[in-house]
Amino acid sequence: MKHSAIIFILMLALLTDACITNSFAQTNSQRGFNAPRLMVKDETSQGSEYPLELSKFDVSVIVVGNIATTTMEMTFHNSTYRVLEGELVFPLGEGQTVSRFALDINGKLREGVVVDKQKGQQVFEAVIRKNIDPGLLEKTQGNNFRARVYPIPANGYKKALIAFESELSYSKDGYLYLLPMNFDNKIGDFNLHIEVVNQDIEPTVSKNEFENIKFKQWHNSYITDYQQQNYLPNKQIGFTIPFQKSGNITYIDKGKVDKDNYFYLNIFPKNEERVKVLPKKITMLWDVSSSMKDRDIDAEIILLKKYLNKIQNTEIEFVPFSNDLESTKTYKIANGNIDELLKDINGLVYDGGTQLGAIDLNKFSCDEFLLFTDGVSNFGKNEVVLSKTPVIAVSSSQTTEYSYLQYIASATAGIYINLKKITADQALEFLVKQKLHFISAEFEKNQISNVYPSAPTYFTNNFSVSGKLLANAANIKLNFGFGKEIVHTETIAVNSNNISDKGLIERVWAQKRINELSLNPSKNNDEITAVGKKFSIVTSNTSLIVLDRVEDYVQYKITPPEELIEEYNNMIGKQINDEKRSVRDHIDQVVNQFNQKVEWWKKDFKAPDTLNIKKGKVTQSNIYPPRQYSTQTKTISGRVISNEDGMPIPGVSVVIKGTNVGTITNVDGNFQLIVPINAILQVSFIGMKTTEVDVSNLINLEITMEAENVSLDEVVVTALGVSREESRDEAITEVVADEVSVETNMSLKQDKSVDMQTPHPSIEINKWDPATPYMTEFKSSKDKDLYQKYLQLKPENLKTPSFYLDAAEYFIEKGKKKEAIKILSNIAELELENHELLRTLARKLQQIGEIETAICIFKDVVKLRPEEPQSFRDLGLAYASNNEYQKATDILYSIVEKNWDGRFPGIEVIVIGEMNAIIEQADGKINTEEYDSRFLKNLPVDIRVVLNWDANNTDIDLWVTDPFNDKCFYSHPLTRCGGYMSRDFTGGYGPEEFLIKKAPDGKYKVQINYYGTSQQTIQGPVNIQIQMFTNYGTKQQEVKEVTMRLAERKEVIDIGNLLFGNKK
């Protein structure tokens, strides 16, 4: 992105549990809630934060029966002179889901449309790079929702709308709606509208709720409106809807998506219970990951005290866990006394990520498990290994994987307790008694279908079910009981006499279906996606996206909102035909690019005895003398082809002679450039003769290039850089004199066979010292005190990824690998599903030998970013490191087959080289029958240097200077000795690759140039990974690597040296 992007976070924590069930929950709900604040994080001011003004806030609450739809329309004012990119992050409570997302586009709200989650991410980032207005709302782990918005105009306003639906739960006086409004600053324009539909009895507002709310009857409903200017809303919106006379709710509604009739039933079954046999031995699993310190531990301890007081005498095996299981301790509980246990709980240290897959319940012997966690696993293996012993899963966090905890409980005949919805006393009833639960529903299949929930379900006081009504009237029998024993039934008549057409119930039905499917997400993944897309529900697999132009909907084949449908349909046909042609041509283009690399590899490069290099000058045939260019410009277009076969040549450098202004040809050999009207173009490419073209009388041209043999006295220099705001050459500091004379007696006669003579090189990597204050404190601490020092320093560096990377590296140096892994795992906790943080974490784990954990995380990155080839490349190379060669090459070959975005030029050719090197290492253990044979050629080299980085929209360059001071880099990609540099990555991640087949004796200096970034995220400075190989692609292959951090734009860093032969 070329704009000044500043990330902001809107913490809508108030949305969590807008439907609280009782006074205990009301009290707890206000603890830790924030009003909607738009926090602007300005990376140019040392990360300082300030709230963006909320100039207008409209809240609308519509309640039908016990179903509430809350709509919040927010208008933010950006008073800065910078365009902002925004991120609204908000958690929702159990059973709540976003039902609407809209953004202000040209003064009018445009509705979001549902897309696959991965496609939404891909499209959002592709569109934002064009400086066009997109918006994306997606669900992350723990029922968190995140809306990404761009742009917030400088000195302007941006309007966003978000709506969510929820079922209101039971309280003693009726259904309770609660929404805290703890604002710190006044709002210019505040508007509240509440409507309770088909309600006979007036809703009530207690004295502790939002002031001045008065309901009035309107037809069969109760409504209230409240407006204020320059107003500080610092109390909660809360009201109770008294039960109707019957108490039960039956609601019939015609769907708007498929026109089916849907019914919704909310009933109060008979309150019945049985005595439970209390456990004699309990295994208590307690989540001590870093994020868990913010959960409601007090509520969990209250429940624990009450439960063990009821049991009186038992044995507890206490197992803390985070990224791994920690030391266990056994407690003998007598007469309900748990003082020793509580003392140890209060002294726990919360640190590290969460690896639920580290828990194998089969390794414990007990009558019952108590699992205290939020169910969010973000490090390594994600799923608990279950046994037949019941699990009581307890959560008290605002961010919780509700479905997964319900699944654990259901699969083990246990129960799930959400302390954000029920009190400790209510939870205790589930722990000490067998509570009546829903077992099944019975109905005539030609009258009713698709009833959810269909699986056994626990409830408190009231129970709701939804399905499709196929006939005008039908009966449904709901069965309740204990285990599989039915002890109570309720038969309810459903008819379509009073059907409405709001389309509300079909969404409630769809959400109930998704909730049940989510109990086994891996099995039901495709169905969850299909239901979410059909009913416009944001799930773990779907998102809501808003785009500015109909052309963007067409390009990415996303069905737009209604107002753009006609124009979209007129344009989409041509787009599909163009894409089919592109897919057919892709493999042939990659073959052509790979063959060019093969030709380089076959070439017999030689070095002269004495090589003269003059700064700023190159030897070339000057077809046209230099000239004074006109100030008038024109746009020219052209195509570059080969004279051998007429095929287009991608990646050709087209530069205005005598300048640094130019471009490169695309995959079809085409280019376009703004030039002076009398310009001379200089056209060059590796292995082809440089051509010059006078375009004084040309606008459209076709250029034919001829193959060239590099002679002893020629230096081939091409400019492969893309036209930028400023030339990167200006950032280069030369470290050689104006004229350098280097002598060598090295013969570069090539051995054309693959089995090359192996030189005896060495690799020297400069030790990197981050030189931060916390590192100074680590170094001044004794080894035995290091972890305590880390815990002291952690709070002030809590959200800084580099702190954990640096600390872990130092712990590894000190031989404390276990502590280092725990420290590293904190990175996964910083921001859920941040692919850049996860990529950094996985690469570091792979570097220190924790390859299996790295593979798990790389798999998560693939799920998050399937539109980026680097995601698959990282996973494939990790498999290779783990000696899983077939998986490695299969994944890498999938990169070759796919036509990627233009941001990733030439990555297929790099991957082909890596794939062939792995095949060589595997020694015949790989089945390559499914691979195109044209790609199966190993190109072993003496030296290979690879640069990767972790930040999107970031440009970093690899420089390698050979023993003749001939520097190979993006605009000089082929040296006289045969040094080869891959295509330039200007938009993020890399890789950039340097190769030399036969390396002359001497020193090869490796540097990187941090050109710049438009990335502004939690990640902060960019982390880079350099790998330096010798004898790459042979059995003698060796590698050293280093990870370091870049902070300053245009920073040049010396990485190290590769030494060949006796020349040092």
TILUMRO-98995 format. One record per residue (C-alpha): x, z, y. Coordinates in steps of 0.5 Angstrom, whole numbers, padded with zeros to 4 digits, always signed. Each point is the difference from the previous one (the first is absolute). Last residue first. Layout:
N
XZY/...
***
This chain:
1064
+0080+0004-0031/+0002-0007-0003/+0002+0002-0007/-0006-0002-0004/-0007+0001+0003/-0002+0005+0005/-0007+0001+0002/-0001+0004+0006/-0005+0005+0003/-0006+0001+0004/+0002-0001+0007/-0006+0001+0005/-0002-0004+0006/-0006+0003+0004/-0004-0005+0003/-0006+0004+0001/+0002+0008-0001/-0002+0004-0006/+0002-0003-0007/+0000+0005-0006/+0004-0001-0006/+0000-0001-0007/+0006-0002-0004/+0002-0005-0006/+0005-0001-0005/+0000-0005-0006/+0003-0003-0006/-0001-0006-0004/+0005-0001-0006/-0005-0003-0004/-0001-0005+0005/-0005-0002+0005/+0003+0003+0006/+0008+0001-0001/+0000+0005+0006/-0006+0003+0003/-0001+0003+0007/-0007+0003+0001/-0003+0002+0007/-0006+0004+0001/-0003+0001+0007/-0004+0005+0003/-0003-0001+0006/-0001+0006+0005/-0007+0003+0001/-0005+0000-0006/-0006+0002+0003/-0001-0006+0003/+0002-0005+0006/+0003-0007-0003/+0002-0005+0005/+0007+0000-0002/+0007-0002+0002/+0006-0004-0001/+0003+0005-0005/+0007-0003-0002/+0003+0001-0006/+0007+0000-0002/+0004-0002-0007/+0008-0001+0001/+0003-0004-0006/+0007+0001-0001/+0005-0004-0003/+0001-0005-0006/-0005-0006+0000/-0007+0001-0003/-0002-0005-0005/-0008+0000+0000/-0001+0003+0007/-0007+0003+0001/-0004+0003+0006/-0007+0002-0001/-0005+0002+0005/-0006+0004-0003/-0004+0002+0005/-0005+0005+0001/-0003-0003+0007/-0001-0005+0004/+0006-0004+0002/+0003-0001-0007/+0005-0006+0001/+0001-0004-0006/+0006+0001-0005/+0007+0000+0002/+0006-0003-0004/+0007+0000+0000/+0003-0006-0002/+0007+0001+0003/-0001-0004+0006/-0006+0004+0001/-0007-0001-0001/-0006+0003+0004/+0003+0000+0007/-0007+0002+0004/-0002+0005-0005/+0007+0003-0001/+0006-0002-0004/+0006+0002+0005/+0007-0003-0001/+0005+0005+0001/+0004-0004-0005/+0000+0006-0005/-0008-0001+0000/-0005+0003+0005/-0006+0002-0003/-0006+0001+0005/-0007+0002-0002/-0006+0000+0005/-0005+0005+0002/-0007-0002+0003/-0006+0005-0001/-0008-0002+0000/+0000+0004-0007/+0005+0006-0001/+0003+0002-0006/+0007-0004+0000/+0003-0004-0005/+0007-0004+0000/+0004-0003-0006/+0007-0001-0001/+0003-0005-0005/+0007-0001-0002/+0003-0004-0006/-0006-0004-0001/-0004-0001-0007/-0005-0006+0001/-0005+0001-0006/-0004-0006-0001/-0007+0001-0002/-0004-0003+0006/-0001-0007-0003/-0003+0003-0007/-0006+0002+0003/-0001+0007-0003/-0005+0001-0005/+0005-0001-0006/+0005+0005+0003/-0001+0006-0005/+0006+0005+0002/+0004+0003-0005/+0006-0005+0000/+0005+0004+0003/-0004+0004+0005/+0005+0000+0005/+0000-0008+0001/-0007+0000+0000/+0000+0006+0006/+0005-0005+0004/-0005-0006-0001/-0006+0004+0003/+0005+0003+0006/+0002-0008+0001/-0008-0002+0000/-0002+0006+0004/+0005-0003+0006/-0003-0006-0001/-0007+0002+0001/+0002+0004+0006/+0001-0006+0003/-0004+0001+0007/-0004+0007-0001/-0004+0000+0007/-0003-0007-0002/-0005+0003-0004/+0001+0000-0008/-0002-0006-0005/+0000+0003-0007/+0004-0002-0006/+0007+0003+0002/-0003+0007+0001/-0003+0000-0006/+0007-0002-0003/+0003+0007+0003/-0006+0003-0004/+0002-0003-0007/+0007+0001+0001/+0000+0007+0001/-0006+0002-0005/+0005-0004-0005/+0006+0004+0002/-0002+0007-0001/+0007+0002+0001/-0002+0006+0005/+0004-0004+0005/-0004-0006-0002/-0007+0003+0001/+0002+0003+0007/+0002-0008+0002/-0007-0002-0002/-0003+0006+0004/+0004-0002+0006/-0001-0007-0001/-0008+0001-0001/+0000+0004+0007/+0005-0005+0003/-0005-0006-0001/-0005+0003+0005/-0008-0002-0001/+0000+0006-0005/+0001+0005+0005/-0004+0007-0002/+0000-0002-0008/+0007-0002+0000/+0002+0006+0004/-0003+0004-0005/+0004-0003-0006/+0006+0001+0004/-0002+0007+0000/+0000+0001-0008/+0006-0005+0000/+0004+0005+0004/-0002+0006-0004/+0002-0004-0006/+0007-0001+0004/+0002+0007+0002/+0007-0003+0000/+0002+0002+0007/+0000-0007+0002/-0007-0001-0003/-0003+0007+0003/+0003-0003+0007/-0004-0007-0001/-0006+0004-0002/+0000+0004+0006/+0001-0006+0005/-0005-0004-0003/-0005+0006+0000/+0001+0001+0008/-0001-0007+0001/-0006-0001-0005/-0004+0006+0004/-0005+0002-0005/-0001+0007+0002/+0004+0002+0006/+0006+0005+0000/-0002+0003-0007/+0004-0006-0003/+0006+0002+0004/+0000+0007-0003/+0002-0003-0007/+0007+0000+0003/+0001+0007+0001/-0002+0001-0007/+0005-0005-0003/+0005+0003+0004/-0001+0007-0003/+0001-0003-0007/+0006-0003+0002/+0004+0006+0003/+0007-0003-0001/+0002+0001+0007/+0000-0007+0001/-0007-0001-0002/-0002+0006+0004/+0003-0004+0006/-0004-0006-0002/-0006+0004+0000/+0001+0003+0007/+0001-0007+0003/-0006-0003-0004/-0004+0005+0002/+0002+0001+0007/-0001-0008+0001/-0007+0000-0002/-0002+0005+0006/-0007+0003+0000/+0002+0007-0002/+0007+0000+0004/-0001+0006+0004/-0004+0004-0006/+0005-0003-0005/+0007+0004+0004/-0002+0007-0003/-0002-0003-0007/+0007-0004+0000/+0004+0006+0001/-0004+0003-0005/+0002-0005-0005/+0008+0000+0002/+0001+0007+0000/+0004+0000-0007/+0004-0006+0003/+0002+0004+0006/-0002-0003+0006/+0004-0003+0006/-0001-0007-0003/-0008+0001+0000/+0000+0002+0007/+0004-0006+0002/-0005-0004-0004/-0005+0003+0004/+0003-0002+0007/+0000-0007-0002/+0007-0004-0001/-0003-0005-0005/+0006-0001-0004/+0002-0006-0004/+0005-0001-0004/+0003-0007+0000/+0000-0003-0006/+0006-0003-0003/-0001-0005-0006/+0006-0002-0005/+0002-0007-0003/+0003-0001-0006/-0001-0008-0001/-0005-0002-0006/+0002-0007-0003/-0006-0004+0000/-0005-0001-0006/-0005-0004+0004/+0004-0006-0001/+0002-0004+0007/+0007+0003+0001/+0001-0001+0007/+0007-0002+0003/+0000+0005+0006/+0008+0001+0000/+0002+0006+0004/+0006-0001+0004/-0003+0003+0006/+0002+0000+0008/-0005+0003+0005/+0001-0003+0007/-0005+0003+0005/-0002-0003+0007/-0004+0004+0005/+0001+0006-0003/-0004+0003-0006/-0005+0006+0001/-0006-0004+0003/-0006+0004+0003/-0006-0003-0002/-0006+0002+0004/+0000-0007+0004/+0000-0004-0007/-0007+0003-0001/-0003-0005+0005/-0005+0003+0005/-0008+0000-0001/+0001-0004-0006/+0001-0007-0003/+0001+0000-0008/+0007+0001-0002/+0003-0005-0005/+0005-0003+0004/+0005-0003-0004/+0008+0000+0000/+0004-0005-0005/+0007+0001+0001/+0004-0006-0002/+0008-0001-0001/+0000+0001-0008/-0006-0005-0001/-0008+0002-0001/-0003-0005-0004/-0007-0002+0004/-0007-0002-0003/-0004-0005+0005/-0005+0003+0005/-0006-0005+0002/-0004+0002+0006/-0007-0002+0002/-0002+0001+0007/-0006+0001+0004/+0001+0001+0008/+0005-0005+0001/+0003-0004+0006/+0005+0006+0003/+0001+0002-0008/+0007-0001-0001/+0002+0002-0007/+0006+0003-0003/+0001+0001-0007/+0004+0005-0004/+0002-0003-0007/-0003+0004-0006/+0002+0005-0004/-0003+0006+0003/-0004-0003+0006/+0001-0002+0007/-0004-0004+0005/+0002+0000+0008/-0005-0002+0004/+0002-0004+0007/-0005+0002+0006/-0002-0005+0005/-0007+0003+0001/+0002+0007-0001/-0002+0003-0006/-0006+0004-0003/+0000-0001-0008/-0004-0001-0006/+0002-0001-0007/-0001-0003-0006/+0003+0000-0007/-0006+0002-0004/+0003+0007-0001/+0001+0001+0007/+0006-0003+0004/+0004+0005+0004/+0000+0001+0008/+0004-0001+0006/+0003+0003+0006/+0007+0003+0000/+0003-0006+0004/+0005-0005+0001/-0004-0005-0005/-0008+0002+0000/+0000+0003-0007/-0004-0003-0006/+0003+0004-0006/-0003-0002-0007/-0004+0005-0004/-0004-0004-0004/+0002-0007-0002/-0005-0005-0001/+0000-0005-0006/+0003-0007+0001/+0003-0001-0006/+0008-0001+0002/-0001+0000+0007/-0003+0007+0001/-0005+0001+0005/-0001+0004+0006/-0007-0001+0004/-0001+0000+0007/-0004+0003+0006/+0002+0000+0008/-0003+0004+0005/+0002-0002+0007/+0004+0003+0006/+0002-0001+0007/+0007+0004+0002/+0004-0006-0002/+0006+0001-0004/+0007-0002+0003/+0004-0003-0006/+0005+0001-0006/+0002-0006-0003/-0004-0003-0006/+0002-0002-0007/+0005+0006+0000/+0003+0001-0007/+0001+0007-0001/+0006+0005+0000/-0003+0007+0003/+0002+0004+0006/-0003+0007+0003/+0006+0003-0002/+0006-0004-0003/+0001+0001-0007/+0007-0003-0003/+0001+0000-0007/+0007-0001-0004/+0001-0001-0007/-0007-0004+0000/-0006+0003-0004/-0004-0004-0005/-0007+0000-0002/-0002-0004-0007/-0007+0000+0000/-0004+0002-0006/-0003+0006+0003/-0002-0004+0007/-0004-0005-0005/-0003+0006-0004/-0003+0002+0007/-0002-0006+0002/-0004-0001-0007/-0003+0007+0001/-0003-0003+0007/-0003-0006-0004/-0002+0004-0005/-0004+0005+0005/-0003-0006+0003/-0002-0003-0007/-0004+0007-0001/-0003+0000+0006/-0003-0007+0000/-0006+0001-0004/-0002+0006+0004/+0000-0003+0006/-0004-0006-0002/-0005+0005-0002/+0000+0004+0006/-0001-0006+0004/-0007-0001-0004/-0002+0007+0001/+0001+0000+0008/-0004-0007+0001/-0006+0003-0004/+0000+0007+0005/-0001-0004+0006/-0008-0001+0001/-0001+0006-0004/+0003+0005+0005/-0003-0003+0006/-0007+0001-0004/+0002+0007-0002/+0003+0003+0007/-0006+0004+0003/-0001+0002-0007/+0006+0004-0001/+0006-0004-0003/+0001-0002-0008/+0008+0001-0001/+0003-0006-0002/+0007+0002+0003/+0001-0006+0004/-0008-0001+0001/-0001+0007+0003/+0006-0001+0004/-0003-0006+0003/-0006+0004+0002/+0004+0004+0005/+0000+0007+0001/+0001+0003-0006/-0004+0007-0003/+0002+0002-0007/-0003+0006-0004/+0004+0002-0006/-0001-0001-0008/+0004+0003-0006/+0000+0008+0001/-0007-0001+0003/-0003-0002+0006/-0008-0002-0001/-0002-0007+0002/-0006-0001-0005/+0003-0006-0004/+0007+0002+0002/+0000+0007-0003/-0004-0002-0006/+0005-0005-0002/+0006+0004+0002/-0002+0006-0005/-0002-0005-0005/+0007-0003+0000/+0003+0007+0000/-0004+0003-0006/+0005+0002-0005/+0006+0002+0005/-0006+0004+0004/-0002+0004-0005/-0005+0005+0003/+0000-0005+0006/-0005-0004-0004/-0005+0006+0001/+0001+0001+0007/+0000-0008+0001/-0007+0001-0003/-0002+0005+0005/+0002-0004+0006/-0004-0006-0003/-0006+0005+0000/+0001+0002+0007/+0001-0007+0002/-0006-0002-0003/-0004+0006+0003/+0002-0002+0007/-0003-0007+0000/-0005+0002+0006/-0006-0004-0003/-0005+0006-0002/-0004+0000-0007/-0006+0005+0001/-0004-0003-0006/+0006-0002-0004/-0001+0006-0006/+0004+0005-0003/-0003+0006-0004/+0005+0005-0002/+0001+0004-0007/+0004+0006+0000/+0004+0002-0006/+0003+0007-0002/+0004+0003-0006/+0004-0006-0002/+0006+0001-0004/+0006-0004+0001/+0004+0005+0003/-0006+0004+0004/-0006-0003+0002/-0004-0005+0005/-0003-0006-0002/-0004-0004+0006/-0006-0004-0003/-0001-0007+0005/-0007-0002+0000/-0002-0007+0003/-0004-0004+0005/+0000-0007+0003/+0005-0002-0005/+0008-0001+0001/+0002+0006+0003/+0007+0000+0001/+0004+0007+0000/+0002+0006+0004/+0001+0008-0002/+0000+0006+0004/+0001+0008-0003/-0002+0006+0004/+0002+0007-0001/+0008-0001-0001/+0002-0006-0005/+0003-0002-0006/+0000-0007-0003/+0000-0003-0007/+0000-0007+0001/-0005-0005+0002/+0001+0002+0008/-0003-0005+0001/-0006-0004-0003/+0001-0008-0001/-0007-0002-0002/-0007+0002+0000/-0007-0003-0002/+0003-0005-0006/+0005+0005-0002/-0006+0006-0001/+0003+0006+0002/+0005+0006-0002/+0005+0003+0004/+0006+0004-0002/+0004+0007+0000/-0001+0003+0006/+0003+0007+0001/-0003+0007-0001/+0006+0005+0001/+0004+0004-0006/+0002+0006+0004/+0006+0003+0002/+0004-0005+0003/-0006-0004+0003/-0003+0006+0003/+0007+0002+0003/-0001-0007+0004/-0006+0003+0003/+0003+0006+0002/+0007-0004+0003/-0005-0004+0004/-0002-0007-0001/+0002-0007+0004/+0007+0001+0002/+0002+0004-0006/-0001-0006-0005/-0001+0003-0007/+0001-0005-0006/-0002+0002-0006/+0003+0000-0008/-0003-0004-0006/+0007-0003+0000/-0001-0007+0002/-0005+0002+0005/+0004+0005+0004/+0006-0005+0000/-0005-0006+0003/-0003+0005+0005/+0007+0001+0002/+0001-0007+0001/-0006-0002+0003/+0001+0005+0006/+0007-0002+0002/+0001+0005+0005/+0002+0000+0008/-0004+0006+0003/+0003+0005-0005/-0003+0005-0004/+0000-0003-0007/-0001+0004-0007/+0000-0004-0007/-0002+0005-0005/+0003-0004-0006/-0003+0001-0007/+0005+0000-0006/+0000-0007-0004/+0006-0003+0003/+0002-0004+0006/+0006-0003+0002/-0001+0000+0008/+0000-0006+0003/+0005-0003+0006/+0007-0001-0003/+0005+0000+0006/-0001+0003+0007/-0007-0001+0003/-0005+0004-0004/-0006+0002+0004/-0005+0005-0004/-0001+0005+0006/+0003+0005-0005/-0001+0007-0003/-0001-0001-0008/-0003+0006-0004/+0001-0002-0007/-0004+0003-0006/+0001+0004-0006/+0008-0001-0001/+0006-0003-0003/+0004-0005+0005/+0004-0006-0002/-0007-0004-0001/-0002+0001+0007/+0006-0005+0002/+0001+0000+0007/+0006-0004+0003/-0005-0005+0001/-0003+0004+0006/+0006-0002+0004/-0001+0003+0007/+0005-0001+0005/+0005+0006+0002/+0000+0007+0004/-0005+0006+0000/+0004+0006-0001/-0004+0006-0004/+0000+0007+0003/-0007+0001+0001/-0001-0003-0008/+0005+0005-0002/-0003+0006+0003/-0007-0002-0002/+0002+0000-0007/+0003+0007+0000/-0006+0002+0004/-0005-0003-0006/-0004+0006-0002/-0006-0002-0004/+0000+0006-0004/+0007-0002-0004/+0003-0007+0002/+0006-0001-0004/+0004-0005+0004/+0004-0006-0003/+0005-0004+0004/+0002-0007+0001/+0006-0004+0003/-0002-0006+0003/-0003-0006-0002/+0002-0007+0003/-0002-0003+0007/-0004+0006+0002/-0002+0005-0005/-0001+0008-0001/-0001+0002-0007/-0003+0007-0001/-0002+0002-0007/-0006+0005+0001/-0002+0005-0006/-0006+0004+0000/-0004+0006+0002/-0005+0001+0005/-0004-0007-0001/-0005+0002+0006/+0006+0002+0005/+0004-0006-0002/-0005-0004+0002/-0001+0003+0007/+0007+0001+0001/+0001-0008-0001/-0006-0002+0004/+0003+0004+0006/+0007-0002-0001/-0003-0008+0000/-0004+0002+0007/+0007+0003+0003/+0004-0006-0003/-0004-0005+0005/+0004-0006-0001/+0006-0001+0005/+0006+0003-0004/-0003-0006-0005/+0004-0005+0004/+0007+0002-0002/-0002+0000-0008/-0001+0007-0003/-0006-0002-0004/-0002+0006-0005/-0001-0001-0007/-0003+0006-0003/+0000+0001-0008/-0005+0005-0002/+0000+0004-0006/-0006+0005-0002/-0005-0005+0003/-0007+0002+0001/-0006-0002-0005/-0005-0002+0005/-0007+0003+0001/-0006-0005+0001/-0003-0003+0006/-0007-0003+0003/-0002-0002+0007/-0006-0005-0002/+0002-0006+0004/-0001-0001+0007/-0001-0008+0001/+0003-0006+0004/-0002-0007-0002/+0002-0006+0003/-0004-0007-0002/+0003-0007+0001/-0004-0006+0000/+0004-0007-0001/+0001-0004+0006/+0007-0002-0002/+0004+0002+0007/-0006+0003+0004/-0003+0005-0005/-0007+0002+0000/-0001+0007+0001/-0003+0006-0004/+0001+0007+0001/-0002+0006-0004/+0002+0007+0003/-0002+0007-0004/-0001+0006+0005/-0008-0001-0001/-0002+0003+0007/+0006-0004+0003/+0007+0004+0001/+0002+0002+0006/+0005-0004+0004/+0006+0004+0003/+0004-0002+0006/+0007+0000+0002/+0004-0004+0005/+0006+0005+0001/+0002+0003+0007/+0006-0002+0005/-0004-0007+0003/+0004+0000+0007/-0004-0004+0004/+0002-0005+0006/-0007-0003-0001/-0006+0003-0005/-0005-0003-0004/-0004+0003-0006/-0006-0003-0004/-0004+0003-0005/-0005-0003-0005/-0005+0003-0005/-0003-0005-0005/-0007-0002-0002/-0003-0003+0007/+0005+0003+0005/+0001+0008-0001/+0005+0003+0005/+0006+0004-0002/+0004+0004+0006/+0008+0000+0000/+0002+0004+0006/+0007+0003-0003/+0003-0003-0007/+0000+0006-0005/+0001+0007+0000/-0007+0002+0003/-0003-0004-0006/-0004-0006+0000/-0006-0002-0004/-0003-0006-0003/-0008-0001+0002/-0004+0000-0007/-0004-0007-0002/+0007-0004+0000/-0001-0008-0002/+0007-0001+0004/+0004+0005+0003/+0003-0004+0006/+0006+0003+0004/+0003-0003+0007/+0006+0002+0003/+0003-0003+0006/+0007+0002+0004/+0003-0003+0006/+0006+0002+0004/+0002+0004-0006/+0004+0007+0002/+0006+0002-0004/+0001+0005-0005/-0006-0002-0005/-0002+0004-0006/-0006-0004-0002/-0001+0003-0007/-0006-0004-0004/-0005+0003-0004/-0006-0002-0004/-0004+0005-0004/-0005-0001-0005/-0005+0005+0000/-0001+0008+0001/+0005+0002-0006/+0005-0005+0001/-0001-0007-0005/+0005-0006+0001/-0001-0006+0005/+0002-0006-0003/+0005-0004+0004/+0001-0007+0004/+0005-0002+0004/+0001-0004+0007/+0006-0002+0004/-0001-0004+0006/+0006-0002+0005/+0001-0002+0007/+0006-0001+0003/+0002+0001+0008/+0005-0003+0005/+0006+0002+0004/+0004-0003-0005/-0004-0003-0006/-0002+0004-0006/+0002-0006-0005/+0000+0001-0006/-0004+0005-0004/+0002+0003-0007/-0006+0004-0003/+0002+0005-0005/-0004+0004-0005/+0002+0006-0004/-0004+0001-0007/+0006+0004-0003/+0004-0007+0000/-0001-0005+0005/-0006-0004+0002/+0000-0006+0004/-0002-0002+0007/+0003-0006+0003/+0000-0003+0007/+0002-0007+0003/+0001-0002+0007/+0006-0006+0000/+0007+0001+0002/+0002-0005-0005/+0004+0005-0004/-0007+0004+0000/-0003-0005-0004/+0005+0000-0005/+0000+0008+0000/-0008+0000-0001/+0000-0006-0005/+0005+0004-0005/-0003+0006+0001/-0007-0002-0001/+0002-0004-0006/+0003+0006-0003/-0007+0004+0001/-0004-0006-0003/-0005-0002+0006/-0006+0003+0003/-0003-0002+0007/+0001+0004+0006/-0005-0001+0005/+0001-0003+0007/-0002+0004+0006/+0000-0004+0007/+0005+0000+0006/+0005-0005-0002/+0000+0003-0007/-0002+0007+0000/+0001+0003-0007/-0004+0002-0006/+0000+0004-0006/-0006+0002-0005/-0002+0004-0006/+0006+0004-0001/-0001+0005-0006/-0002+0007-0001/-0001+0003-0007/+0006+0005+0001/+0002+0001+0007/+0003-0005+0005/+0007+0000+0002/+0002-0004+0007/+0005-0004+0002/+0000-0005+0006/+0006-0004+0001/+0001-0004+0007/+0005-0006+0002/+0001+0001+0008/+0001-0005+0005/+0004+0004+0005/-0001+0001+0008/-0003+0007-0002/-0007+0002+0002/-0003-0002-0007/-0007+0002+0000/-0004+0001-0006/-0007-0001-0002/-0003+0003-0006/-0007-0001-0004/-0001+0005-0005/-0006-0002-0005/-0002+0006-0005/-0005-0002-0005/-0003+0006-0004/-0004+0000-0007/-0004+0006-0001/-0006-0003+0001/+0001-0006+0005/+0005+0003+0006/+0003-0004+0005/+0006+0003+0004/+0002-0004+0007/+0006+0002+0003/+0003-0004+0007/+0007+0002+0003/+0002-0003+0006/+0007+0001+0004/+0004+0002-0006/+0007+0001+0004/+0006-0001-0004/+0003+0006-0002/+0007+0001+0001/+0006+0000-0005/+0008+0000+0001/+0004-0003-0006/+0006-0001+0004/-0003-0003+0006/+0001-0008-0002/-0004+0002-0007/-0006+0002+0004/-0005+0003-0005/-0007-0001+0003/-0005+0006-0002/-0007-0003+0000/-0004+0007-0001/-0007+0001-0003/+0000+0007+0000/+0004+0004-0005/-0002+0004-0006/+0005+0005-0003/-0005+0006-0001/-0007-0002+0002/-0002-0002-0007/+0001+0007-0003/-0005+0003+0004/-0005-0005-0001/+0002+0000-0008/-0002+0007+0000/-0006-0001+0004/-0003-0005-0005/+0000-0007-0003/+0005-0004+0005/-0002-0008+0001/+0005-0002+0005/+0005+0002-0005/+0006-0004+0003/-0002-0004+0006/+0003+0006+0005/+0006-0002-0003/+0000-0006+0005/+0007-0001+0001/+0002-0006+0004/+0007-0002-0001/+0004-0004+0005/+0005-0005-0001/+0004-0004+0005/+0001-0007+0000/+0003-0003+0006/-0002-0007-0002/+0004-0006-0003/-0002+0002-0007/
***
